[in-house]
């Protein structure tokens, strides 16, 4: 039996800043070390990272590996590790497993399935068009990371959930707080987003928030329902925000008038962006519930395990086929169809309504940064001249 290689001095969880087109050496180093590698975990001890596509899909289906933070190593600090509350403390799509997770997912999934989201295509395109047009009318040059990528997914989510759009500004401030390392910032942001979510739960509400409430068991507490809505808002904004920046940067990289948009071209651009720059470089933490063997290595019980989504997606030796940008298995992203629609709509409107749009700085000078932990990278700025 082998031990997974231990990469001393390699820190996949460090805060970084690098050029948008610059390869990430950490993911290449992890992949080169083997299909399963050990690193130092930010909350102490070792963590195991899966770098092989086939092994990743095996792990994502393995019932012995759970997402519930109750199985985290003893002594792990929740804040340092970036953990949610346990499933017993706060049931959610991202902490439950097994039948309880399946039941909660059944309440969510019909609201966000492909058919329901396709029906919203016109509205989502209109939101992208309105926001970009307002920015273009206001000034000659705009920073889309400051003025568009945060507000656009929030506006779409609020419109679908039935939350008044007057609360978008407060929610945008809370989403920015979630990326802060300041003590107490994330707790305050969660409270703010949960309070905003409650505006979609009124007796006369007609959006998806009210529909989710009606699909949940009758005994579901109001606080629990607010947390589910917070999770949808936060995850839907955070990941789409990051992807929008890289998508629009690549769409404008040639500085020339863009060709007319067609569905195939836009879809290929979106898929390539998500494959090369997945908004989440790793899965959330998973933990073994018992000791067992994985890829020739004996993992102890309560071992923390991650999937290296970015390293696997960008592996030049990987066979063609579906990537892991939205995960796989029972926890595959419930909002994937909505995220894809938002990205396609933004790229389509950019190409059709702003054919002269160009980057206002060289592509090579664009920077992406991460605050560390499991957070993905986000462009520090995206200055664009929408009218050329």
N, C-alpha and C positions, 0 to 999 in steps of 0.2 A: 504494500500500500504506500502511496506517495503522499507527501505533504504539498499543498499548493505553494508555489513560490511566494516568498515574502519580499515585497519591494520596499526596502528601507530607503527613506529619503524622498519617495514619491508621494506627494500629497494631492490627491484628487479633489480635496475639499477646500483648497486655499482660494482666497480672493485673487482674481486675476484681471488684467487689462491687456488686450492685444489687438492687433489689426484684424479687421473682419475676414480678410482672405488668408490670414496666417493659420497654418495647421496647429492644432493643440497637441503638444508633445506628450502630455500626460496620457491621453487616450491611446496613442500609438504605443507608448511604453507598456501600458497595461495589456494591450492586445498581444504584444510581442512576447510577454512573459508566459502566456499560456491561457487555456480556456477558463481557469479559475485561479485567482491570485489573492494574496493577503496583503493588506495595507493597515496602517495605523488608523483607527477610527477616531473621529473628532471628540467623542465622549469617553475615550479610553479603551484600551484593549485592541484586539484585532477585528477587522472586518474582511469579508470575502466578497470579491467582485467577479461576476461572470462576464466574460468577454467574447464568448462564442455564441453564434446565433442559435444553433440547434440546442445547445445546453440552456440558453436563456429561455427558450420556449418550454423546455422540460421543467425548469424551475418555476415558471409562471403558472404551470398546471399542477404543481406538486402540493398536495394538501398538508404535507408536513412542514411547509414553510408558510408562515402566516404574516399578516400585516398588522395585527393587533400589537400596539406598543407594550401591552402587558407581558409579552414574551421577550422584551429587550433585556440585555445583560443587566444583572443586578448592579446598582450603583450608577447607571447611566443618568446623567442630567438631561432632563427633557428639553430644556432650551438649547443646550450645547449640541445635542443630537438633532434638533429640529423635529421633535416628535409631537404629534397630536396627543390629546388625552387618550386613555385606553378605550377600547370598545365598550367596556362596562360603564365608564364615566361619561362617554359621549359617543353613542353609536353613529356611524357614518359610513358612506360608501368606501372611504379610504382606510377604515380601521376594522370593519367587520369582515368575516370570512364565512364560507360554508352556507348553510340554509338561511341564516340571518341576513347575510349579504345578498343572496339571491332574491330574497323577499323585498329588501329595500331597493334593489336594482329594478325589480319588476314595477315598482311604483314610479321610478324615474324614467326608465327607458322609453315607454310609449310617447312621452312628451318630446323626446329628442331624437326619435327615429328618422330614418332617411326620408320617408314620405312627409312627415310633419315639417321637417326642416326645408324640404324642397318647396313646400307651399309658402314659405316665408322669403323666398329668394328675391322677389320684387321689393319687399319692404327693406331687406338688408342692403340691397344695392342702393335704394333711395337714401338710406341713412349715410352710407359711405359718400354718396354724391353730395348730399347736403352739407356734411361736415367739411369735406374738402373744398367745396365751392365757397363756403363761409370763410375758410382760411385764405383762399386765393383772393377774395375780395378785400381782405383786411390788410394784407401786406404783400410785398413782392417776393419775399423769401420767408419760408416758415421752417421751423424745426418740427418735423413730424413726430419725433419721439416725445416732444413736450406738448404738442398741440393736437395730436390725432390718435396715436396708438393706444393711449390710455382711455380716452373718451369714447372712441368708436366701439370697442367690444362692450363697454359698460352700457352705452346707449342701446345697442342691439339687445343685450341681456335684459335691461329694464323694460324695453318695449315688449319683449316676448313674455316676461314674467308678470307684467301688469303693474310695475312699480313706476310711479310718476317720474318723468324725466327731470323734474326740478331737483331730484336728489342725486343726479349724476356727479355734480361737483363734489359733494361730500364723500361719495363713494370713491371718486378718483383720488382725493386726499388720503383716504384710508388705505387704498391700494398702494400708494407710494410709501405710506408708513409701514406696510408689511415688509418692505424691502430694507427697513432700517435696522441697524444693530443696537439702537438706543434701548436701554432697559425699559420694559413696559410698553414699548411702541407697538409691538405686534398684538398684545392683549387689547390695547385701546382700539386698534384697527379692526380686530375681530368684532368687538362690541359695536363699533360704529356700523360695520357692514350688516351685522345681524339686525340692528335697529332699523336700518334702511330697508332690509328685506321684509320687515313686518308690514311695510306700506303696501305690499302686494297681497296681503292676507285679509283685507277687509271683507265684510259680508257682501259688498257690491263689486268686489274685484272679479275680473274676467280673464286674467292672464294665466300663464302656466304655473305661477306660484299658488294661486287658488286651486288650480287643477291638481297640483301635487298634494296640497293639503287634503283634498277630497279623496285622493287615492291612498292616503296613508291610513293605518288602523285608527279607529275612533279614539283610542286611548292615548294617541301620540300627544305629548306635551307641546305646548306652544314654543317653549325654549328649544326643544329638539327640532321642531320644524324650522325655526329660524336658523338653526345651525346648518341644516341641510341646504337651505337657500344661500346662506353665507358661503358654503363650500362651492356651490354652483357658480356664484358670482366671482369669488376669488380665483378659483381654478380657471374659469372661463376667461377672466380678464388677464391674469398673469401670463398664461401660456400664449394666448393670442397676441398680446402686446409684444412679447419678445419676437414671435414669428413674423409679425407685421413689419417690424423694422428691417429684418434681414431680407424679407421678400421684396419690399419696396426698394431697398438699396440695390438689390440685384436687378430688379426690373429697370432701374434707371442708370445702371452702371455704364452703359455705352455712350451716354450724353447725346445721343442722336434722337431724332423723331422716332417714336416707337411705332411698330406696325399695328394695324388694326387688330383688336383682340378677337380671338376665337376660342371656343371652349377648350379645344384640345391643347392649344398653346398655353393658355392660362393654367390648366390643370397640371401640365408638365412642369411649369415654373413653380407652382405651389408644392408639388410632390418633391421636386428636387431640393427646394429650400428646406422643407421639413426633414428630408433625409440627411442633408449635409449639416443643418443647423437645428437639430431638434430642440424645442423650447425647454424640455427637461433632459439634461444630459444623462441622468441616472433615474431609475425608478425610485419610488419612496422605499424606505427601509422595510425589509422583510426579516423574519426571525424563525429559526428552526425550533420546532416544538419538541424534538427528540434528537438523540444522536443518530446519525446515519451517514452513509457514504455517498459522496457526490463527486463525479469525475475523478475517482481514485483517491479522494481525500476524505478522511473521517471528520465530519463536522460535529462539534459538540452541540448539545442542546443550548438554545438561546443564542446561537451564533447569528450575528447580523449579516445579511446578504443583500447585495445590490446587483442590478443588471446595468451594464455599461451601454446604454442606448446609443450614445453618440459614437463610441468606439466601434460597436457592431454595425451601425448603419453606414459608417464610412470605411469599413474594412474593404480594401480593394479586392480581396479574395472571396468576398461573400457572393453566393449565387444570386442571380436576379430573382426578385420576388418581393412580397410584402415586407416592409421594414417595421421597425418597432417604435416609430415616432409616437404612436398612440397606445403603446403597450400591446398586450395580447392576453388571452386567457380570460378568466372570470372578471378580472379587474380592468379589461380594456376600456379606454376612455369613453364614458357615457356621452360626452359632448363632442365627439369627433366629427360628426356630420355638421354640427353648427360651426365648429372651428374652420372646417374646410370651406364652408359657404362664405364665412366672413372674409377669409383670405382671398378666395376667388373673386368676391365682389369688390374688395379694395383694389386688387390688381386690374380687374376689368374696368372699373371707373377711372382709375389712373390712366389707363391706355386710351380709353374712348373719349373721355371728357377733357383730358389734359395732355394732348398728343405732343406738346412742346416741353413738357416737364423734364427737368434735368436736375442732377445733383448739383448743389452749390459749392461743393468741395470735392477734390479728387477721391475716387473710391478707395485708393490706397491709404488715405488718411482717416477713414472711418474706423472707430474703435468700438470694441465690445467689451463689457465689463461684467463681472459677477461678484456678489458680496460673499461668496463662499458657501460652504455647506453643500446641500443638494440643489441649490438654486441655479437655474440656467443663466446664460449670459444675455445681456441686452445692450443694444447700441447706446453709447453715451450721448449721441446726437445724430440727427439725420436732416441736415439743412437742404432744403429743396426749393428751387424756383419753379413753381407750378405752371407759370406761363412762359417759361424759357428765358 
